[in-house]
Amino acid sequence: MSPQRPHIDVAALLRFERKSIAAALNLLEDRRPARQAHALVLLDELTSSPTPAHIVGITGPPGVGKSSLIARLIEIAAREDRRLAVVAVDPSSKVSGGALLGDRGRMQVPPHAPVYIRSFAARDRLGGLSREAFAAVFLLRHLCDVVIVETVGVGQSETDIAHIADTVVLVVQPFSGDVLQFIKAGVMEIPDILAINKADDEALARKAMADVKAALSLERQAWSRPVLAVSAATNLHLDELDAAISAHHHHLLTNATLPTQRAEQTLAWATSEVLHEVGRRGLLTLGGPEGVKRYWDQQPAQWSALHRLDDLLRSLSWHQPRTE
């Protein structure tokens, strides 16, 4: 017998009640097939509501101070009474698969502020976003003004964050050589804003800013990417960072690129889910990402349709038996 669907009060979610948000995210993290199906139904129910949230990805190497920086951004959002959620992606325990660091302990939420923080394990994706974290962002963007996604900052994270965030902030520190490493790795193409944290030493901060600006000097983009020297410890230029994040959101809205970007984000996640459910051969049978898009666009309940892929593949004369 399939487990009964947990009662999730959608109205309470839209009122940003923490208990309901926690229950919904617990449902998303439940890996039992029936519960996963219920979670997708919930996402379908939320798609009729507005999606005002600005998704901000904050990435960078470990130890650069991302969590401390986010804590300061939480304070600014609370001051302006903005609804804000933080999805903090931590390394996974090899034993339990759970999050290890628990970033929530480093982020203090002002009393009565409309802020919700949740840690997710990276699971089998080195530095990247797990399926559960992706789903959480899709749910939270219907409930918030801003969703901040923090990654562990190694391996897959920079690529994944570009697939889920409207605005990507890359955080580095001036004395570690991170800037030159990212330039060599091509990571500098991904962020919309660059923040040099721990910039209390002005000479080191100026050198790091010069390196970054030199790397960006040949760019010809509609958005001129700001490079900011900040300090979470002393609140240096944090209001300017918050303003730059808002300015990029305004840029996306003004240029009408946000709807296209959101559609691409959703398709990327749906394609990833298809690959997980039916494998590479199944994805190719559907026609690759373009085939997923055609299938997706035809479905009145798009998220729930991801659990009907086996039936579709049978109709296409191919079915991969499931192995328990």
C-alpha positions as CSV (number, residue, x, y, z in Angstrom):
1,M,0.0,0.0,0.0
2,S,1.3,3.4,-1.0
3,P,1.9,5.8,2.0
4,Q,-0.8,8.4,2.4
5,R,0.1,11.8,1.1
6,P,1.1,14.1,3.9
7,H,-1.1,17.1,4.3
8,I,0.8,20.2,3.2
9,D,-1.2,23.4,3.6
10,V,-0.4,25.4,0.5
11,A,-2.1,28.5,1.9
12,A,0.2,28.3,5.0
13,L,3.2,27.9,2.7
14,L,2.2,31.1,0.9
15,R,1.9,32.8,4.2
16,F,5.5,31.8,4.9
17,E,4.7,29.7,7.9
18,R,8.0,27.9,8.9
19,K,6.3,24.7,10.1
20,S,4.6,24.2,6.7
21,I,7.8,25.0,4.9
22,A,9.7,22.5,6.9
23,A,7.1,19.8,6.2
24,A,7.2,20.5,2.5
25,L,11.0,20.4,2.3
26,N,10.9,17.1,4.3
27,L,8.6,15.7,1.7
28,L,11.0,16.8,-1.1
29,E,13.9,15.0,0.7
30,D,12.0,11.7,1.2
31,R,13.4,9.3,-1.4
32,R,10.5,6.8,-1.4
33,P,8.9,6.8,-4.9
34,A,5.4,7.5,-3.6
35,R,6.5,10.5,-1.5
36,Q,8.5,11.8,-4.5
37,A,5.3,11.6,-6.5
38,H,3.5,13.6,-3.8
39,A,6.3,16.2,-3.8
40,L,5.9,16.7,-7.5
41,V,2.1,17.2,-7.1
42,L,2.9,19.8,-4.5
43,L,5.2,21.6,-7.0
44,D,2.4,21.6,-9.5
45,E,0.0,23.1,-7.0
46,L,2.4,26.0,-6.4
47,T,3.0,26.8,-10.1
48,S,-0.2,28.7,-10.2
49,S,1.1,31.1,-7.6
50,P,3.4,34.1,-8.5
51,T,7.1,33.5,-8.6
52,P,8.6,36.8,-7.3
53,A,11.7,35.4,-5.8
54,H,15.1,36.5,-7.0
55,I,17.4,33.4,-6.9
56,V,20.9,34.4,-5.8
57,G,23.7,31.8,-6.0
58,I,26.7,32.4,-3.7
59,T,29.7,30.2,-4.5
60,G,33.4,30.2,-3.8
61,P,36.1,28.1,-2.3
62,P,35.8,26.6,1.2
63,G,36.8,29.0,4.0
64,V,36.3,32.2,2.1
65,G,33.5,33.3,4.4
66,K,30.4,32.7,2.4
67,S,28.3,31.8,5.4
68,S,29.4,34.9,7.3
69,L,28.6,37.1,4.2
70,I,25.2,35.5,3.9
71,A,24.5,36.2,7.6
72,R,25.1,39.9,6.8
73,L,22.8,39.8,3.8
74,I,20.1,38.2,6.0
75,E,20.4,41.2,8.3
76,I,19.9,43.6,5.4
77,A,16.9,41.6,4.1
78,A,15.3,41.5,7.6
79,R,15.8,45.2,8.0
80,E,13.8,45.7,4.8
81,D,11.2,43.0,5.7
82,R,12.0,40.9,2.7
83,R,11.0,37.2,2.8
84,L,14.2,35.3,2.4
85,A,15.2,31.6,2.3
86,V,18.7,30.2,2.4
87,V,19.5,26.8,0.8
88,A,22.9,25.9,2.2
89,V,24.6,22.9,0.5
90,D,27.0,21.1,2.7
91,P,29.4,18.2,2.0
92,S,27.8,14.8,2.6
93,S,28.6,12.3,5.3
94,K,29.9,9.1,3.7
95,V,27.9,7.1,6.3
96,S,24.5,8.8,6.5
97,G,24.5,11.0,3.4
98,G,23.4,13.9,5.6
99,A,24.8,17.4,5.7
100,L,28.0,17.7,7.8
101,L,28.6,21.4,8.4
102,G,25.2,22.7,9.3
103,D,25.6,26.2,8.0
104,R,22.6,27.3,9.9
105,G,24.7,27.5,13.1
106,R,26.8,30.3,11.5
107,M,23.7,32.3,10.3
108,Q,21.8,34.1,13.0
109,V,18.2,35.0,12.1
110,P,16.9,38.2,13.7
111,P,13.8,37.4,15.9
112,H,10.5,37.5,14.0
113,A,12.3,38.1,10.7
114,P,10.7,36.3,7.6
115,V,13.8,34.1,7.1
116,Y,14.0,30.4,6.6
117,I,17.3,28.5,6.5
118,R,17.8,24.9,5.4
119,S,21.0,22.8,4.9
120,F,21.1,20.1,2.2
121,A,23.7,17.5,1.7
122,A,25.6,17.5,-1.6
123,R,25.2,13.7,-1.6
124,D,26.9,12.2,-4.7
125,R,27.7,15.5,-6.4
126,L,31.1,16.9,-5.5
127,G,30.4,20.5,-4.5
128,G,27.3,20.5,-6.6
129,L,23.5,20.8,-5.9
130,S,21.7,17.6,-5.1
131,R,18.3,16.8,-6.6
132,E,16.7,17.6,-3.3
133,A,18.4,21.1,-3.2
134,F,17.3,21.8,-6.7
135,A,13.7,20.9,-5.8
136,A,13.8,23.0,-2.7
137,V,14.8,26.1,-4.7
138,F,11.9,25.5,-7.1
139,L,9.5,25.3,-4.2
140,L,10.9,28.3,-2.2
141,R,10.9,30.6,-5.2
142,H,7.1,30.6,-5.0
143,L,7.2,31.7,-1.4
144,C,10.0,34.3,-1.0
145,D,11.3,37.6,-2.3
146,V,14.9,36.2,-2.3
147,V,16.3,32.7,-2.2
148,I,20.0,32.5,-1.5
149,V,21.8,29.2,-2.6
150,E,25.2,28.6,-1.0
151,T,27.4,25.9,-2.4
152,V,30.4,24.2,-0.9
153,G,32.5,25.7,-3.6
154,V,34.4,22.9,-5.3
155,G,34.1,20.8,-8.4
156,Q,30.5,20.8,-9.8
157,S,29.2,23.8,-7.8
158,E,30.0,26.6,-10.2
159,T,28.2,24.8,-13.1
160,D,25.2,23.8,-11.0
161,I,24.8,27.3,-9.5
162,A,24.5,28.8,-13.0
163,H,21.6,26.4,-13.8
164,I,19.6,27.4,-10.8
165,A,20.4,31.1,-9.9
166,D,19.3,34.3,-11.6
167,T,22.3,36.1,-10.2
168,V,25.6,34.4,-9.3
169,V,28.0,35.9,-6.8
170,L,31.6,34.5,-6.7
171,V,33.3,35.1,-3.4
172,V,37.1,34.9,-3.1
173,Q,39.7,36.2,-0.6
174,P,42.6,38.4,-1.5
175,F,45.5,36.5,-0.1
176,S,44.9,32.9,-1.3
177,G,45.6,32.9,-5.0
178,D,41.9,32.0,-5.7
179,V,41.5,34.7,-8.2
180,L,44.2,33.5,-10.6
181,Q,43.1,29.9,-10.1
182,F,39.5,30.8,-11.2
183,I,40.8,32.8,-14.1
184,K,42.8,29.7,-15.4
185,A,39.8,27.4,-14.8
186,G,37.4,29.6,-16.8
187,V,35.2,30.0,-13.8
188,M,35.2,33.8,-14.2
189,E,32.7,33.5,-17.1
190,I,30.0,32.3,-14.7
191,P,29.5,35.0,-12.0
192,D,27.5,38.2,-12.4
193,I,29.1,39.8,-9.4
194,L,32.5,39.2,-7.8
195,A,33.0,39.8,-4.1
196,I,36.5,39.9,-2.6
197,N,35.8,39.1,1.1
198,K,38.1,39.6,4.1
199,A,39.2,42.8,2.3
200,D,40.3,44.5,5.5
201,D,43.9,44.7,4.2
202,E,43.5,47.4,1.6
203,A,46.8,46.6,-0.3
204,L,45.9,43.0,-0.7
205,A,42.3,43.8,-1.7
206,R,43.5,46.3,-4.3
207,K,45.8,43.7,-5.8
208,A,43.0,41.1,-6.0
209,M,40.6,43.6,-7.5
210,A,43.2,44.6,-10.1
211,D,43.7,40.9,-11.0
212,V,39.9,40.4,-11.4
213,K,39.4,43.6,-13.4
214,A,42.2,42.7,-15.7
215,A,40.5,39.3,-16.3
216,L,37.3,41.0,-17.2
217,S,38.7,43.9,-19.2
218,L,38.2,42.3,-22.6
219,E,34.5,41.5,-22.0
220,R,31.7,43.0,-24.0
221,Q,28.5,42.3,-22.1
222,A,25.2,44.0,-21.6
223,W,25.8,43.7,-17.8
224,S,29.0,45.3,-16.6
225,R,30.0,42.9,-13.7
226,P,30.9,44.8,-10.5
227,V,33.9,43.8,-8.5
228,L,33.5,44.7,-4.8
229,A,35.9,44.5,-1.9
230,V,33.8,43.5,1.2
231,S,34.3,42.3,4.7
232,A,31.6,40.3,6.6
233,A,33.6,40.9,9.8
234,T,33.5,44.8,9.6
235,N,30.4,45.2,7.3
236,L,32.6,46.8,4.7
237,H,30.6,47.6,1.5
238,L,27.9,45.0,2.3
239,D,25.1,47.4,1.5
240,E,26.9,48.0,-1.9
241,L,26.9,44.2,-2.4
242,D,23.2,44.0,-1.6
243,A,22.6,46.9,-4.0
244,A,24.6,45.2,-6.8
245,I,22.6,42.0,-6.4
246,S,19.3,44.0,-6.6
247,A,20.7,46.0,-9.6
248,H,21.4,42.8,-11.5
249,H,17.9,41.5,-10.8
250,H,16.5,44.8,-12.1
251,H,18.7,44.4,-15.2
252,L,17.2,41.0,-15.9
253,L,13.7,42.3,-15.5
254,T,14.3,45.4,-17.6
255,N,15.8,43.4,-20.5
256,A,13.0,40.8,-20.2
257,T,15.6,38.0,-20.0
258,L,14.3,36.6,-16.7
259,P,11.4,34.5,-18.1
260,T,13.7,32.9,-20.6
261,Q,16.3,32.2,-17.9
262,R,13.7,30.7,-15.6
263,A,12.4,28.5,-18.4
264,E,16.0,27.3,-19.1
265,Q,16.5,26.6,-15.3
266,T,13.4,24.5,-15.2
267,L,14.2,22.6,-18.3
268,A,17.7,21.9,-17.0
269,W,16.3,20.4,-13.8
270,A,13.6,18.5,-15.6
271,T,16.2,17.0,-18.0
272,S,18.4,16.0,-15.0
273,E,15.3,14.3,-13.4
274,V,14.6,12.4,-16.7
275,L,18.2,11.3,-16.8
276,H,18.0,10.1,-13.2
277,E,14.7,8.2,-13.8
278,V,15.3,6.5,-17.1
279,G,19.0,6.8,-17.8
280,R,20.9,8.1,-20.8
281,R,19.2,5.7,-23.2
282,G,15.8,6.8,-22.1
283,L,16.8,10.4,-22.5
284,L,18.0,9.8,-26.0
285,T,14.7,7.9,-26.8
286,L,12.8,11.0,-25.7
287,G,14.8,13.1,-28.1
288,G,17.3,14.5,-25.7
289,P,16.7,17.9,-24.0
290,E,14.6,19.1,-26.9
291,G,12.4,16.1,-26.6
292,V,12.0,16.7,-22.9
293,K,11.0,20.2,-23.6
294,R,8.4,19.1,-26.1
295,Y,7.0,16.6,-23.6
296,W,7.2,19.1,-20.7
297,D,5.3,21.8,-22.7
298,Q,2.5,19.5,-23.5
299,Q,1.8,18.5,-19.9
300,P,-0.9,20.4,-17.9
301,A,0.7,19.1,-14.6
302,Q,4.4,19.3,-15.6
303,W,6.1,18.2,-12.4
304,S,3.8,15.2,-11.9
305,A,4.5,14.2,-15.5
306,L,8.0,13.3,-14.6
307,H,6.7,10.2,-12.8
308,R,4.8,9.1,-16.0
309,L,7.9,8.7,-18.1
310,D,7.9,4.9,-18.1
311,D,4.5,4.9,-19.7
312,L,5.7,7.3,-22.3
313,L,8.8,5.2,-23.1
314,R,6.6,2.1,-23.4
315,S,4.6,4.0,-26.0
316,L,7.9,4.7,-27.8
317,S,8.6,0.9,-27.9
318,W,11.4,1.1,-25.3
319,H,11.4,0.4,-21.7
320,Q,14.3,-0.1,-19.3
321,P,13.3,-2.5,-16.5
322,R,13.8,-1.1,-13.1
323,T,16.3,-2.9,-10.8
324,E,15.6,-2.8,-7.1
